[in-house]
Amino acid sequence: MLAISPTSVGAQDDLERDSVVVGPEMPGAFLHLPGGEGPHPVIIVLGGSEGGDSSARTFAERFGDHGYAVLGLPYYSPRPEGSDGHIPGLPRAFAKIPVDYLEQANAWLATRHDIRSDAVGLYGVSKGAEMALLAGTLIDGFAAIAAIVPSDVVWEGWGAGETTSSFSWRGKALPFVSYEGMGQEFANPTGPEGRPRLRLPHDKGRNANPDRAVLARIPVEQIDEPVLVAGGDADLVWNSGEMAQAIAERRIAAGLPTVSLVFTDAGHYLSGHGSRETGNPANQFAQAEIWPATLAFFAEHLKEE
């Protein structure tokens, strides 16, 4: 659902030089360390349904420039095995992705002397935001969570040959909302320039199954840590503006620290910093507000005074 351009060759070389490969227990994961002496606050980056490590590598450089270590944590690799960009050991189906994986990541970070284990942030985009919010409800140890174009419910997965959840916990599929008409939307796209308007089967599925939406709701009011959400009402992938607003309202009603950034005319591509052309000028205006707000949010909650 979200594709981010890879870093330049020179930046990629710098990134690899300053990174630590985690190992086979977390395929494709890497720890990028900023300059200066540690221990450093760290942000775990979770990309969207584009899979692979492109999002993590982009944001490793961006957050690293501001003094954060970044754990790039790919959790899904849809490209065919043996092709460029495929990460062996990661699932090719977006189905029952284990949220427990973030427990493992936290435990690994806790073993490192150059990381502050009391200053672990989560940054998730799109499906990664869905996963980040789930992790906040199920796992202790995060100091702050930023969820960009998030969902307030768990959605159906895909690619597994069965109808099941996108995510699991302790080996059990989590309750989910089914899509309605996803195949038809891909076969006969209704979006601009002949692209699928994925929001349609999301909205139809949720509207047709309000009972499932209740069961699949992510209990964000159980996340004690500060949360930032950002979404767009003109999002054609899913209704991130309305879902971000719902998350913020439930948390504020519970008296929990929350930053909410919802833009009426913006769409799905809100994870940049205002320089990325997306075809919608409102996206760039939104990015120009969201990125500095995200840096301020993490600085407040991850950095020592």
WOZI-V232544 format. One line per field, one symbol per residue. ss: DSSP state (~ for helix, > for strand, _ for the rest). Layout:
# WOZI-V232544
ss=???
This chain:
# WOZI-V232544
ss=________~~~~~~~~~_>>>__~~~___>>>_______>>>>>>>_______~~~~~~~~~~~____>>>>_____________________>__>>__~~~~~~~~~~____>>>>>>>>>>>_~~~~~~~~~~~~_____>>>>>____>_>>_>______>_>>>__>>___>____~~~~~~____~~~____~~~~~~~~~~_~~~~~~~>__~~~___>>>>>>>_______~~~~~~~~~~~~~~____>>>>>>_________________~~~~~~~~~~~~~~~~~~~~~~___
